[in-house]
Amino acid sequence: MPIIDGKKFACAKCIKGHRASTCTHTSRDLIEIKRKGRPTTQCQKCRENRRVRKTHNKCVCDSPEEGD
């Protein structure tokens, strides 16, 4: 699996065939492999406030990945 700038890539056929981890195609169009699980919707600051205050609040910051 090609790794470019710390991001994993695989071709569409290997992703569709569940072979993304063993993809060695470099001549095909490569697609970035997304992280497993549900994407985060809160920034690190709001996530920490949620843990400390034990309340569920909506993130009011500009970007959800702020501080990551």
C-alpha positions as CSV (number, residue, x, y, z in Angstrom):
1,M,0.0,0.0,0.0
2,P,1.6,3.3,-1.1
3,I,2.0,5.8,1.8
4,I,2.4,9.4,0.7
5,D,2.9,12.1,3.4
6,G,1.8,9.7,6.1
7,K,-1.5,9.0,4.3
8,K,-2.4,5.5,3.0
9,F,-3.6,5.1,-0.6
10,A,-5.0,2.2,-2.7
11,C,-6.6,1.8,-6.1
12,A,-10.4,1.7,-6.4
13,K,-10.5,-2.0,-7.4
14,C,-8.5,-3.1,-4.4
15,I,-10.6,-1.0,-2.0
16,K,-13.8,-2.5,-3.5
17,G,-12.3,-6.0,-3.3
18,H,-11.3,-5.5,0.3
19,R,-7.6,-5.8,-0.6
20,A,-6.6,-2.2,0.2
21,S,-3.8,-3.2,2.6
22,T,-2.1,-5.3,0.0
23,C,-2.5,-2.9,-3.0
24,T,0.7,-2.4,-4.9
25,H,-0.7,-0.7,-8.0
26,T,1.0,2.6,-8.7
27,S,-0.1,3.1,-12.3
28,R,-3.9,3.3,-11.4
29,D,-5.7,6.3,-9.8
30,L,-5.1,6.1,-6.1
31,I,-7.7,7.0,-3.4
32,E,-6.8,7.9,0.1
33,I,-7.8,5.3,2.7
34,K,-10.0,6.9,5.4
35,R,-9.6,6.2,9.1
36,K,-11.7,3.5,10.7
37,G,-14.7,4.4,12.7
38,R,-16.9,7.4,13.0
39,P,-15.3,10.8,12.2
40,T,-14.9,13.2,15.1
41,T,-17.2,16.2,15.2
42,Q,-15.6,18.1,18.1
43,C,-12.3,19.8,18.4
44,Q,-9.8,18.7,21.0
45,K,-10.6,21.7,23.2
46,C,-14.4,21.0,23.3
47,R,-13.7,17.3,23.8
48,E,-11.6,18.0,26.8
49,N,-14.2,20.4,28.2
50,R,-16.8,17.7,27.8
51,R,-14.7,15.2,29.8
52,V,-14.0,17.7,32.6
53,R,-17.5,19.1,33.0
54,K,-19.3,15.9,32.2
55,T,-21.8,17.6,29.9
56,H,-22.7,17.0,26.3
57,N,-22.3,20.3,24.5
58,K,-22.1,21.1,20.8
59,C,-18.8,22.2,19.4
60,V,-19.0,25.9,18.6
61,C,-15.4,26.2,17.2
62,D,-14.7,26.8,13.5
63,S,-13.2,23.4,12.6
64,P,-13.8,20.0,14.3
65,E,-10.1,19.0,13.9
66,E,-8.8,22.0,15.6
67,G,-5.9,21.0,17.9
68,D,-5.5,17.5,16.4
